């Protein structure tokens, strides 16, 4: 599945005629790291994945190959499962394994709905951003924690989320999840409205410096990319407030 993620990202980048170095700079990672992600040799963090898919306009369905026709040989090798078109079997959940012990399982949703439904697990010590940089993206985030405990850093506040707790917030607010406990933390996440239109792609391209090999000095990390793409209706030239990472998380 990780190979599928990398190849889908590479295909989207090439279709948009973006250089490896330019996209990497826009996402706040090195060209070598992006190359390893595209070849399946490493997995992105949550924040890096959101930066890449939001910038490229790639959906989770595309990354996971949902709805694509597989070769007959692959289908014949798989056990036959009953499918009603309503129930998605647990064994059929597409899986994203990301850096630092974060696992996403794609749950069933209406393909026409603008929502991502995920079963998410954070292993002890795992965080949504490897370098502890807070992220923000388009949409509204809902979650219910089934087991374990997470720390949610939201703006300048810290929230303890235990099993049985739920949460909801505007995803354009800077946020990060960290598992500071000794047990895995698992919950169900819904992100709605992530694909709503933001600023024009022309303005975003200018801010990201896509015309050249290097990104604009303003864009230095994934948070900057998500700030540009997540600011609904932000006029050209309007700048988001920079967000400092919580170094003690």
Secondary structure, 3 states (H helix, E strand, C coil): CHHHHHHHHHHHHHHCCCCHHHHHHHHCCCHHHHHHHHCCCCCCCHHHHHHHHHHHCCCHHHHHCCCCCCCHHHHHHCCCCCCCCCCCCHHHCCEEEECCCEEEEECCCCCCCCEEEEEEEECCCCECCCCCCCECCCCEEEEEEEECEEEEEECCEEEEEECCCEEEEECCCCEEEECCCCCCEEEEEEEECCCCCCCCHHHHHHHHCCCCCCCCCCCCCHHHHHHHHHCCCCCCCCCCCCCCCCCCC
